[in-house]
């Protein structure tokens, strides 16, 4: 792999971020640069495409050296050379095999992201969701085993529902439905509890954990500061879009059918009836350990309903 020259050395160290073109990456790259780290950003997408997607609001352009690489299909981990920390924002299952081919004896710290879906989708009858849970469980085990074998400190983050850069499929899908139809379907009154977490709070958690040795060898559930019913969550999105709230009480089968139709669109191929059933399910996670170990303090839910421009 022909790698670009590395940025100048930094007294804070060098961090490689894989999955950099994600919504957490949107906030993380400038945060790391502002904290004094030398940053290498790795993504399947070329830098120009990522910048176009992030829009004019993005202040991360120029904060990192960009490397285009596909970790799914390449085991050439030359992008780790000269880096002492790695923050992985992509699929958790990729970490073990990439570590095996890493060519950076300086690498001593890994922060990787799983998901609370490991718990909330457990017991799902949908085959795709069953595979997601199995992949997350195997990824967590593989992260701990491979890092321990290599003598590398590891930290696992399991976020709840992520929003904040206008690039997610959670808040943005709901906002799009409200704009188009002016009404939103609810199963069981939308009583299930949620704790949406802002992507920038996750980015801040990464920077804080890098400076907190006590977070090594631990897994953390990272949730938002507010516990909201699903109905209240959607109500705030109605308000952010500027529409009066209108509800359509429907049976789970009807919403499931609508989601099945959406699944015919490639971007939404993972939509299914289980998502409708979870409207009435509580998905609340305690982030007290993260607050204690590295000062994690997430913000209240303030939905972002527009893409970057």
C-alpha positions in Angstrom: 0.0 0.0 0.0 1.4 3.4 -0.9 0.7 5.5 2.2 0.9 9.3 2.3 3.6 10.9 4.4 2.6 11.1 8.1 1.8 14.5 9.7 4.4 15.9 12.0 5.0 14.2 15.3 2.8 15.3 18.2 3.7 15.2 21.9 0.2 13.8 22.6 0.8 10.8 20.3 -0.5 9.5 17.1 -4.1 8.1 16.6 -5.4 6.2 13.7 -9.2 6.4 13.2 -10.8 3.7 11.0 -14.4 4.2 9.8 -13.5 7.9 9.8 -16.4 8.8 7.4 -19.0 8.0 10.0 -21.0 10.4 12.1 -18.9 9.8 15.1 -15.8 10.5 12.9 -17.5 13.8 11.9 -16.9 15.0 15.4 -13.9 12.9 16.5 -11.3 14.0 13.9 -11.4 17.7 14.9 -11.6 16.8 18.6 -8.5 14.7 18.4 -6.6 17.4 16.4 -7.7 20.1 18.9 -6.4 17.9 21.7 -3.0 17.8 20.1 -2.9 14.4 18.6 -1.5 13.5 15.2 -4.4 11.9 13.4 -4.6 9.4 10.6 -8.1 8.9 9.1 -8.9 5.6 7.3 -12.1 5.1 5.3 -13.3 3.2 2.2 -14.4 6.5 0.9 -12.0 9.0 -0.7 -11.5 12.2 1.3 -13.2 14.4 -1.2 -16.3 12.3 -1.1 -16.4 12.3 2.7 -16.0 16.1 2.8 -18.9 16.4 0.3 -21.0 14.2 2.5 -20.2 16.0 5.7 -20.9 19.4 4.2 -19.7 22.9 5.0 -20.3 22.5 8.7 -17.5 20.0 9.0 -14.4 21.5 10.7 -12.4 18.2 10.4 -11.1 18.9 6.9 -7.4 19.2 7.2 -7.4 17.9 10.8 -6.2 14.5 9.7 -4.2 12.7 7.0 -6.7 10.7 5.0 -6.0 7.2 3.7 -8.5 5.3 1.5 -8.6 1.6 2.5 -11.2 -1.1 2.8 -10.7 -3.1 5.9 -13.3 -5.6 4.9 -11.2 -6.8 2.0 -7.6 -5.9 2.9 -5.4 -7.1 5.6 -2.7 -4.6 4.8 -2.6 -2.7 8.0 0.2 -0.4 7.0 -1.9 2.6 8.1 -1.1 1.7 11.7 2.6 2.4 11.3 3.9 5.0 13.7 0.6 5.1 15.6 0.3 4.3 19.3 -3.5 4.4 19.5 -6.3 3.1 17.3 -10.0 4.1 17.4 -12.1 1.8 15.4 -15.6 3.1 14.4 -16.4 0.3 12.0 -17.6 -3.3 12.5 -16.2 -4.8 15.6 -15.5 -8.1 14.0 -12.7 -6.5 11.9 -10.5 -5.7 14.9 -8.9 -9.1 15.6 -7.8 -9.9 12.0 -6.5 -6.4 11.5 -4.5 -6.6 14.7 -2.9 -9.8 13.4 -1.4 -8.0 10.4 -0.7 -4.7 12.1 2.8 -3.4 11.5 3.1 -1.0 14.4 5.1 -2.1 17.4 4.2 1.3 19.0 0.5 0.4 19.1 -0.5 0.2 22.7 -4.2 1.2 22.9 -7.4 0.3 21.0 -10.8 1.8 21.5 -13.6 0.0 19.5 -17.3 0.4 19.2 -19.9 -2.3 19.6 -23.6 -1.6 20.3 -26.3 -2.1 22.9 -28.1 -3.9 20.1 -26.2 -6.9 21.5 -28.8 -6.8 24.3 -31.8 -5.1 22.8 -31.9 -7.5 19.7 -31.2 -10.6 21.7 -34.2 -12.9 21.3 -35.2 -11.4 17.9 -36.8 -13.8 15.5 -35.4 -12.1 12.5 -32.4 -13.9 11.0 -30.4 -10.7 10.1 -30.8 -9.4 13.7 -29.7 -12.8 15.1 -26.6 -12.5 13.0 -26.0 -9.0 14.3 -26.2 -10.2 17.9 -23.9 -13.1 17.1 -21.4 -10.8 15.4 -21.4 -8.4 18.3 -20.8 -11.1 20.8 -18.0 -12.7 18.8 -16.5 -9.2 18.2 -16.4 -8.4 21.8 -14.7 -11.7 22.7 -12.3 -11.3 19.8 -11.4 -7.7 20.8 -10.5 -8.7 24.3 -8.6 -11.8 23.3 -6.6 -10.3 20.4 -5.6 -7.2 22.4 -4.6 -9.2 25.4 -2.5 -11.5 23.4 -0.7 -8.6 21.8 -0.2 -6.8 25.1 -2.5 -3.9 24.0 -4.9 -2.0 26.2 -8.5 -2.1 25.0 -11.7 -0.3 25.7 -15.1 -1.2 24.3 -18.0 1.3 23.8 -21.6 0.2 23.4 -23.6 3.2 22.4 -27.4 3.4 22.3 -29.3 5.1 19.5 -26.8 7.5 17.9 -27.8 10.9 16.3 -26.3 14.3 15.9 -24.6 14.8 12.5 -27.7 14.5 10.3 -26.2 11.3 8.9 -28.0 8.6 11.0 -30.9 6.4 10.0 -32.6 6.8 13.3 -33.7 10.4 13.8 -33.4 11.2 10.1 -35.7 8.4 9.0 -38.4 9.6 11.5 -37.9 13.2 10.4 -38.3 12.2 6.7 -41.5 10.3 7.5 -42.9 13.3 9.4 -42.1 15.7 6.5 -43.6 13.5 3.9 -46.8 12.2 5.7 -47.3 14.7 8.6 -48.2 11.8 10.8 -46.3 9.1 12.6 -47.5 5.5 13.5 -47.2 4.3 17.0 -47.4 0.7 18.3 -48.6 0.4 21.9 -48.6 4.1 22.4 -44.8 4.2 21.9 -44.3 3.6 25.7 -40.9 2.0 25.3 -38.1 4.0 26.9 -35.0 5.3 25.0 -31.8 7.1 25.7 -30.5 8.6 22.4 -26.9 9.6 22.5 -25.2 12.4 20.5 -22.3 11.4 18.3 -20.2 14.2 19.6 -20.6 12.9 23.1 -19.2 9.6 21.9 -16.3 11.4 20.2 -15.6 13.2 23.5 -15.6 9.9 25.3 -12.9 8.5 22.9 -10.6 11.5 23.7 -11.2 11.2 27.4 -10.7 7.4 27.5 -7.3 7.8 25.7 -6.2 9.8 28.7 -7.7 7.4 31.3 -5.7 4.2 31.9 -8.5 3.1 34.3 -10.7 2.5 31.2 -8.4 -0.2 29.8 -9.8 -3.7 29.8 -13.4 -2.5 30.3 -16.6 -2.4 28.3 -18.9 0.6 28.7 -22.6 1.2 27.8 -22.8 4.8 26.5 -26.3 6.3 26.6 -27.7 9.8 26.5 -28.5 11.8 29.6 -32.3 11.6 29.2 -34.7 8.7 29.4 -37.6 9.3 27.0 -40.5 7.3 25.9 -40.4 6.5 22.2 -43.5 8.8 21.8 -41.6 11.7 23.5 -38.6 11.1 21.3 -40.7 11.3 18.2 -42.6 14.4 19.6 -39.3 16.2 19.8 -38.5 15.4 16.2 -42.0 16.7 15.3 -41.0 20.0 17.0 -37.6 20.1 15.4 -39.1 19.6 12.0 -41.7 22.4 12.8 -44.8 20.2 12.4 -47.6 19.7 14.9 -47.6 16.2 16.3 -50.1 13.8 14.7 -50.2 10.2 15.7 -51.6 7.1 14.0 -52.2 4.2 16.5 -51.6 1.0 14.5 -51.2 -2.7 15.2 -47.6 -4.0 15.1 -48.4 -6.1 12.0 -49.3 -2.9 10.0 -46.1 -1.2 10.9 -44.2 -4.4 10.2 -45.7 -4.5 6.7 -44.6 -0.9 6.1 -41.1 -1.7 7.3 -41.0 -4.8 5.1 -41.9 -2.6 2.1 -39.1 -0.2 3.0 -36.7 -3.1 3.2 -36.9 -3.5 -0.5 -34.9 -0.2 -0.8 -31.2 -1.2 -0.5 -30.5 1.5 2.1 -33.2 0.1 4.4 -32.8 -3.6 3.7 -32.4 -4.4 7.4 -35.8 -3.0 8.4 -38.2 -5.6 9.7 -41.2 -6.2 12.0 -39.0 -6.6 15.1 -38.3 -2.9 14.9 -42.0 -2.2 15.3 -42.3 -4.5 18.3 -39.4 -2.7 20.0 -41.5 0.6 20.1 -43.0 -0.7 23.3 -39.8 -2.2 24.7 -37.6 -0.4 27.2 -34.0 0.1 26.0 -32.3 1.9 28.9 -28.6 1.6 29.9 -26.7 3.0 32.8 -23.6 5.0 31.8 -22.4 5.5 35.4 -19.2 3.5 35.0 -18.1 5.7 32.1 -18.9 8.8 34.1 -16.8 7.5 37.0 -13.9 6.3 35.0 -13.4 9.1 32.4 -15.9 11.8 33.1 -18.5 10.9 30.5 -21.3 13.5 30.6 -23.7 13.2 27.7 -26.2 16.0 26.8 -30.0 16.0 26.7 -31.7 14.9 23.5 -31.9 17.7 20.9 -32.6 16.1 17.6 -30.7 17.2 14.4 -33.1 16.8 11.5 -31.2 18.2 8.6 -28.2 16.7 6.7 -25.0 18.7 6.6 -24.9 21.6 4.1 
